[in-house]
Amino acid sequence: QVQLVESGGGLVQPGGSLRLSCVYSGRIFVHNGMGWFRQAPGKERELVAGTISTGITKYGDAVKGRFTISRDNAKNTVTLQLNSLKPEDTAIYYCNTYPAINGYWGQGTQVTVSS
């Protein structure tokens, strides 16, 4: 059984910041990559940021330079720091392995950027 629990979302004004956290358990190992994904209303789910075991990170073009992914293997957590938020960042944010495994999606956490 794999469980991923996201938290930290909320309502923030444009230009603001949030820090999302994901705690994972079960059959996710150090060698698995981890990632954050998001889905906005009426759009497909997309990769926001991913990190693999070597420490290499990948970011979606829309968030490069604004978001930062980090992982703590000792605490089984992966975090996403969101800075300089824009209204178009509004979405439900999910964590998963990277690449994502369809059966692992959790409930996600809602991020709303609005004045």
C-alpha positions as CSV (number, residue, x, y, z in Angstrom):
1,Q,0.0,0.0,0.0
2,V,1.3,3.4,-0.9
3,Q,-0.1,6.6,0.6
4,L,0.7,10.2,-0.3
5,V,-0.8,13.0,1.7
6,E,-0.5,16.5,0.5
7,S,-0.9,19.7,2.6
8,G,-0.1,23.4,2.7
9,G,-2.5,24.7,0.0
10,G,-4.6,27.8,0.5
11,L,-5.7,31.1,-0.9
12,V,-2.9,33.6,-1.6
13,Q,-2.6,36.9,-3.4
14,P,-0.7,37.3,-6.6
15,G,3.0,37.6,-5.8
16,G,2.7,35.6,-2.6
17,S,4.2,32.3,-1.5
18,L,3.1,28.9,-0.2
19,R,5.0,25.8,0.9
20,L,3.4,22.5,0.0
21,S,4.3,19.3,1.8
22,C,3.8,15.7,0.9
23,V,4.3,12.8,3.3
24,Y,4.5,9.4,1.7
25,S,4.5,5.9,3.0
26,G,4.5,2.3,1.7
27,R,6.5,1.0,-1.3
28,I,8.3,4.2,-2.3
29,F,12.0,3.9,-2.0
30,V,15.0,6.2,-2.1
31,H,15.7,5.3,-5.7
32,N,12.2,6.4,-6.8
33,G,12.0,9.9,-8.2
34,M,9.3,12.1,-6.6
35,G,7.4,14.9,-8.2
36,W,4.7,17.5,-7.9
37,F,1.9,17.8,-10.5
38,R,-1.1,20.1,-10.8
39,Q,-4.4,20.1,-12.5
40,A,-6.4,23.3,-13.2
41,P,-10.1,23.2,-14.0
42,G,-10.7,22.1,-17.6
43,K,-7.0,21.2,-18.1
44,E,-4.9,18.1,-18.1
45,R,-2.7,17.2,-15.2
46,E,0.8,18.5,-15.8
47,L,4.3,18.1,-14.2
48,V,5.3,21.0,-12.0
49,A,8.6,19.7,-10.7
50,G,10.4,16.4,-10.3
51,T,13.5,15.2,-8.5
52,I,15.3,11.9,-9.1
53,S,17.6,10.0,-6.8
54,T,20.8,11.7,-8.1
55,G,19.4,15.1,-7.1
56,I,18.7,16.2,-10.6
57,T,15.5,18.3,-10.8
58,K,13.2,19.1,-13.6
59,Y,10.7,22.0,-13.7
60,G,7.8,22.8,-15.9
61,D,8.4,25.8,-18.1
62,A,5.7,27.8,-16.4
63,V,7.3,27.6,-13.0
64,K,11.0,27.7,-13.6
65,G,12.7,30.2,-11.4
66,R,9.7,30.5,-9.1
67,F,9.1,27.0,-7.6
68,T,11.6,24.8,-5.8
69,I,11.3,21.1,-5.1
70,S,13.1,19.4,-2.3
71,R,13.1,15.9,-0.7
72,D,13.9,14.6,2.8
73,N,14.4,10.8,2.6
74,A,14.7,10.5,6.3
75,K,11.3,12.0,6.8
76,N,9.7,10.6,3.7
77,T,8.6,14.0,2.7
78,V,8.8,16.1,-0.5
79,T,8.1,19.8,-0.4
80,L,7.4,22.4,-3.0
81,Q,8.1,26.0,-2.3
82,L,6.0,28.3,-4.5
83,N,7.1,31.9,-4.9
84,S,5.9,34.8,-7.0
85,L,2.5,33.1,-7.4
86,K,0.3,34.0,-10.4
87,P,-3.4,33.5,-10.9
88,E,-2.6,30.9,-13.5
89,D,-0.9,28.8,-10.8
90,T,-4.4,28.1,-9.4
91,A,-4.9,24.3,-9.4
92,I,-5.0,21.2,-7.3
93,Y,-1.5,20.1,-6.6
94,Y,-0.6,16.5,-6.2
95,C,2.6,14.6,-5.3
96,N,3.5,11.2,-6.8
97,T,6.5,9.3,-7.9
98,Y,8.3,10.7,-10.8
99,P,7.4,9.4,-13.3
100,A,4.0,9.2,-11.9
101,I,2.2,6.0,-11.1
102,N,-1.5,6.1,-11.8
103,G,-2.6,4.1,-8.8
104,Y,-0.7,6.4,-6.4
105,W,-2.6,9.7,-6.8
106,G,-3.8,11.2,-3.5
107,Q,-6.4,13.9,-2.8
108,G,-4.2,16.8,-3.6
109,T,-4.1,20.2,-2.0
110,Q,-5.9,23.2,-3.5
111,V,-3.9,26.3,-4.4
112,T,-5.9,29.4,-5.3
113,V,-4.1,32.6,-6.3
114,S,-6.5,35.6,-6.4
115,S,-6.7,39.1,-5.2
